[in-house]
C-alpha cells in the first residue's frame, strides 16, 4: 500500500490512498510537528459531507493535542462525488454494495496509519459522524488495531427502516458494539437530533459493554464546537496524548448552527437525556 502526497501546509497533506482498486481514495493527513511517534485517529464523515468537514473540525482539535488524523472521502462523496443519491436506503442492494466498499476503504486507511513511520500503531482510534458513525462502529467490531471508538450523532438503526432484516445482516450496530471486547466507546449525541433521535443513541449505548460513555449536547444533528472539543479531549485521554484544550476554538462541522444556549444543569453520561421536544 502506498500514497501519493501533495503538501498543502506544514501540518496537512493531501493523499491519494491506494486501496487496491482502479481509483485511489482522496484523503487528508494531519500530523503534529513533534519529534516522536504520535497516536492517530481515522475520521469518517457523514452523508453528503466530505473529508474537509472532518479535517477542519475534529482533525484540527486533535492535532492541537498532538494527535494525527486521516480524513477520507467515502464513495460518492467529496472529490468522488457523483451525488449521494445512490446511498439511498430505498435500494438495499446499492446500500450493501456501497457499504462494503466504504468498509473496505476505511480498513485500508487504518492499515495506512498503522504503517506510517510517524504514527504509533498501538494507539489508533476511529471517530465517525452520522453515517460515518455507523461505518466506524461496524469496522471497529472486526478491526482489533482500533483501540478506541468515538461516535458523534450515532446510534442504532432507525425503526421502520425499509428492508430492515436484510440491512441488519450487513449493518447491525447492536451486534457490532457487543464485539468491542473492552475497548472504550464514546457516544456524543444531540438532545434535539431528529435524524438520530436520543432513543437510538440510548439503545446502542445500553447494548455496549464497559467502558463506555454517553454524552449529550443541547442541539440537533450537527454538534457545536464545544462537543467537538469534548470528543477530542476524550480521544486524547484514551490515546495517552495531551488532553488539555487550548483557548482557540475549532470550526464547527460544516452546516452547523451556532451552539444552543447552555442549560443550567448537565446530565451525566449514563443518564437518560432530557426530552428533546422541550
C-alpha positions in Angstrom: 0.0 0.0 0.0 1.3 3.5 -0.8 0.1 7.0 -1.3 0.9 10.0 -3.5 1.3 13.1 -1.4 1.0 16.8 -2.2 1.9 19.2 0.6 -0.8 21.8 1.5 0.7 23.1 4.7 3.2 22.2 7.4 0.6 20.1 9.2 -1.7 18.9 6.4 -1.1 16.8 3.3 -3.4 15.7 0.6 -3.2 12.0 -0.1 -4.3 9.7 -2.8 -4.7 6.5 -0.9 -4.1 3.3 -2.8 -6.8 0.7 -1.8 -6.0 -1.8 -4.5 -8.8 -0.7 -6.8 -8.6 1.4 -10.0 -9.3 4.7 -8.3 -7.4 5.9 -5.2 -9.3 7.3 -2.2 -8.7 11.1 -1.6 -7.7 11.8 2.0 -6.2 14.5 4.2 -3.5 13.6 6.7 -2.7 15.9 9.6 0.5 15.4 11.6 1.6 17.3 14.7 5.0 18.9 14.4 6.7 16.9 17.1 9.8 14.6 17.2 8.2 11.3 18.3 5.6 8.9 17.1 2.1 10.0 17.8 -1.3 8.4 18.1 -3.8 8.8 15.2 -7.5 8.8 14.5 -9.3 7.8 11.3 -12.1 10.4 10.7 -15.2 9.2 8.8 -17.7 11.9 7.6 -21.5 11.7 7.3 -23.9 11.5 4.3 -23.5 14.3 1.7 -20.4 15.5 3.6 -16.7 15.3 2.8 -13.3 14.8 4.3 -12.6 18.5 4.7 -15.5 18.8 7.1 -13.9 16.3 9.5 -10.4 17.6 9.0 -11.4 21.2 9.7 -13.3 20.4 12.9 -12.2 17.3 14.9 -9.0 17.0 12.9 -7.8 20.5 13.9 -8.8 19.8 17.5 -6.8 16.6 17.6 -3.6 18.0 16.0 -3.6 20.6 18.8 -3.5 17.7 21.2 -0.5 16.1 19.4 -2.7 13.5 17.7 -2.5 12.8 13.9 -5.7 12.2 11.9 -6.6 10.9 8.5 -9.9 12.0 6.9 -11.2 10.1 3.9 -13.8 10.8 1.2 -16.4 8.0 1.3 -17.7 6.5 -2.0 -19.9 9.0 -3.9 -18.7 11.9 -1.7 -16.3 14.8 -1.7 -13.8 14.6 -4.6 -15.5 11.4 -5.6 -19.0 12.8 -5.7 -21.5 11.9 -8.3 -24.3 12.7 -5.9 -25.1 10.7 -2.8 -28.5 9.5 -4.0 -27.1 6.1 -4.8 -26.7 5.6 -1.0 -30.5 5.7 -0.5 -31.9 3.1 1.8 -34.7 2.6 -0.8 -32.3 0.4 -2.8 -30.9 -2.3 -0.4 -28.5 -3.8 -2.9 -27.0 -0.4 -3.6 -26.7 0.2 0.1 -24.9 -3.1 0.6 -22.5 -2.6 -2.3 -21.6 0.9 -1.2 -21.4 -0.1 2.4 -18.9 -2.9 1.6 -16.8 -0.6 -0.4 -16.8 2.1 2.3 -15.8 -0.5 5.0 -13.0 -1.9 2.8 -11.6 1.5 2.1 -11.8 2.5 5.8 -9.9 -0.7 6.7 -7.2 0.2 4.2 -7.0 3.7 5.8 -6.4 2.0 9.2 -3.6 0.0 7.6 -2.1 3.1 6.1 -2.0 4.7 9.6 -0.5 1.6 11.2 2.3 1.6 8.7 3.1 5.3 8.8 6.6 5.9 10.3 5.3 8.9 12.3 2.4 7.1 14.0 2.3 4.7 17.0 0.4 1.7 15.6 -0.6 0.7 19.1 -2.6 3.9 19.6 -5.0 4.2 16.6 -8.7 5.2 17.1 -11.7 5.9 14.9 -14.1 8.8 15.0 -17.3 8.9 12.9 -20.1 11.3 12.4 -23.7 10.3 11.5 -23.4 7.7 8.7 -19.7 7.7 9.4 -20.6 6.6 13.0 -22.3 3.5 11.6 -19.2 2.7 9.4 -16.9 3.3 12.3 -18.8 1.1 14.6 -19.0 -1.8 12.1 -15.4 -1.6 11.2 -14.2 -1.4 14.8 -16.0 -4.7 15.6 -13.7 -6.6 13.2 -10.6 -4.4 13.4 -8.5 -5.1 16.5 -6.0 -2.3 15.6 -8.7 0.3 16.6 -8.1 0.9 20.3 -10.9 3.5 20.9 -14.2 4.5 19.2 -15.8 7.9 19.3 -19.2 8.3 17.6 -21.0 11.6 17.1 -24.7 11.5 16.1 -24.6 7.7 16.1 -26.9 5.1 17.3 -28.9 2.0 16.4 -30.7 1.8 13.0 -33.9 3.8 12.8 -37.1 1.9 13.5 -39.3 1.3 10.4 -36.3 1.2 8.1 -37.3 -0.5 4.8 -35.8 -4.0 4.3 -34.7 -3.9 8.0 -33.9 -7.7 8.3 -31.8 -7.6 5.2 -29.9 -4.5 6.1 -29.2 -5.8 9.7 -27.4 -8.8 8.1 -24.8 -6.3 6.9 -25.3 -3.2 9.2 -26.1 -4.1 12.8 -24.7 -1.6 15.2 -26.1 -3.6 18.2 -24.2 -6.7 17.2 -21.1 -4.7 16.4 -21.0 -2.8 19.7 -21.1 -6.1 21.6 -17.9 -7.1 19.8 -15.7 -4.3 21.1 -14.3 -6.6 23.8 -13.4 -3.9 26.3 -12.3 -1.2 24.0 -13.6 2.2 25.2 -16.6 3.8 23.4 -17.9 7.3 23.4 -21.3 8.4 22.1 -21.8 12.1 21.6 -25.4 13.0 20.7 -27.8 15.9 20.5 -30.8 16.1 22.7 -32.8 17.6 19.8 -31.4 15.4 17.0 -34.2 14.4 14.6 -32.1 12.3 12.3 -30.6 10.1 15.1 -33.0 10.7 18.0 -31.9 10.2 21.6 -33.7 6.9 21.7 -31.5 5.4 19.0 -28.4 6.6 20.8 -29.6 5.2 24.1 -30.4 1.8 22.5 -26.8 1.5 21.2 -25.3 2.7 24.5 -27.3 0.1 26.5 -26.1 -2.7 24.2 -22.5 -1.8 24.7 -20.2 -3.3 27.3 -17.9 -1.3 29.5 -16.0 1.0 29.3 -18.5 3.4 27.7 -19.7 7.0 27.9 -22.8 8.7 26.6 -22.5 12.5 26.5 -25.3 14.9 25.4 -25.0 18.4 23.8 -28.0 20.7 23.7 -28.6 20.8 19.9 -29.6 18.9 16.8 -27.8 16.7 14.3 -24.8 19.0 13.9 -22.6 19.3 17.1 -21.4 22.6 18.4 -17.7 23.4 18.7 -17.8 22.5 22.5 -18.9 19.0 21.6 -16.1 18.6 19.1 -13.6 19.7 21.7 -15.1 17.2 24.2 -14.7 14.4 21.7 -11.1 15.4 21.1 -10.3 15.5 24.8 -11.8 12.1 25.3 -9.7 10.7 22.5 -6.6 12.4 23.8 -7.1 10.7 27.2 -7.8 7.3 25.7 -4.7 7.6 23.4 -2.5 8.9 26.2 -1.9 12.2 24.3 -2.3 15.8 25.6 -5.9 16.2 26.7 -5.8 19.9 27.7 -7.9 22.0 25.3 -6.4 25.3 24.1 -8.3 28.5 24.1 -8.7 28.6 20.3 -11.9 27.0 19.2 -12.0 24.9 16.0 -14.6 25.4 13.3 -17.8 23.5 13.8 -18.8 20.8 11.4 -20.0 22.2 8.0 -23.6 23.1 8.1 -23.8 23.6 11.9 -25.8 26.3 13.5 -24.5 28.4 16.4 -24.2 26.4 19.7 -27.6 26.4 21.5 -27.8 28.2 24.9 -26.3 26.1 27.7 -28.7 24.6 30.2 -28.1 25.4 33.9 -27.7 21.7 34.7 -25.8 18.9 32.8 -26.8 15.3 32.5 -24.3 12.6 33.4 -23.1 10.3 30.7 -25.3 7.5 31.8 -28.5 9.4 32.4 -31.4 9.5 30.1 -31.3 12.7 28.1 -33.9 15.4 28.6 -37.0 15.4 26.4 -35.7 16.7 23.0 -39.1 18.3 22.3 -38.6 20.8 25.1 
